[in-house]
Amino acid sequence: MEINYRDSRPIYEQIVEQFKLLILKGILLPEEQLPSVRSLAMELSTNPNTVQKAYQELEYQGYTYSVKGRGSFVRADQSLRKNKILELRQRIDEIRKEAQELDITMEELGVIMKEDKL
């Protein structure tokens, strides 16, 4: 896990996004324990309160759950990935509609998407 100090997003948001990606990709498995707040804070050279805030946000969004005295764990919930796919489809629909409004064909849109795969 890496923090980009040039990124305009707060550090806790960067931590949240990286954990969400690891969970959605299946790199972090259901019921797997996240690093302790203290150890991750030391690893990232950041304040433990920042990591704690990220963990609270992950729990609020439904990606993790906490057990008092034991730490945070990945939630065993297949709907997270399904919800993310649904969200992506909605964003794709919005892009498709915007492209149509600008008279951009689906072929042109495909070329644009391929160009961004550098």
N, C-alpha and C positions, 0 to 999 in steps of 0.2 A: 504494500500500500504506500502510495506516495502523495505528498501534498504539493500543490503548485502554488507557490506564494505570489505568483504573478496573476493568478486567476482572481477575477473580481468577486467570486462567490466566497462566502465565509468558509473557514476550514471545516467546521462541523458538517456543512452541506456537502463538501467534497468527500468527507468520510462516509456520509450516508449514501451518496451515489455510488461510491466504489463498492461498499458492502452490498447494496442492492444488485449491482451487476454481478458480483460473485455468487449471490444467492440465485439469481435468475438463470445464470449460466450453469448452475449445478456444481460449481466449484466448492461452495460451502453447502454441505448436505443438511437435510432436515435433522434436527436434534443435535447438530454439531455446536459446540460451545465457541463463542467468540472470544478473542483475547481479553484478558482483564483490562479494565479501564486504565489502571496504572501502567501495565506493561505496554499497551498500545500508545499511551501518551509518551512514554519514554522512547519507544521506537520512532515515533513521529516528531519527537522533540516539541511537543505541544502541551498545553495545560490539560490536566485530567478533567477539568470541568468541560472543556471543549469536546472531549471524547464522550463524557457522560451525556452531554446534550445530543450528540449524534446517536448514541445508543437509545436514548429516550425517543428520538424521532423515528428510528427504525421500528421501535416497539409500537409507537403511535400509528405508523403506516401499516402495521401488521406483518412485518418481515421477521420480527424476532419476538421473544418473550423473555422475561427475567424470572429467576428463582432467587428469592432473598437468601443472601449468604453464599450463593453458588455462581451467579453471573448471568450472562445473557446467552440465549440459544436461538438457533435458526428455527423458525416455525415450520412445522410440517404441513404446508398448505399449498396444494397444487393450484388453487385458484389465483395465486399471485402471478404466476406465469401467464395464465389465461387472461387475467385482467390486463397485464402489460401488452399482450398481443392485441386485445380489444382496443386499448389506448392507441397503439401504433396504427391499427386499421383506421381509427377515427382521424388520426393526424394525416394519414395517406389520403383519405377521402377529402379532407380540407385542402391538401396540396393539389389534388386532382381537380377540384372545383376552381381553385385559384388559377391553375394552369388553363382551364377551359375559358375562364373569363379573360385571360390574356392571349387567347388563341394559340396556345402552345399545345401541339399535338402530343399524344402519348409517346410517340416515337422520339420526339424531341426531348420530352421529359426523361425517357429512358437513357438517352445520350447524356443528358445532364447528370443523371445519377451515376452512370458509368465513369464519367469524368472525375467525379468526386472520390473514386475508389483508388486514389493514389497511394 
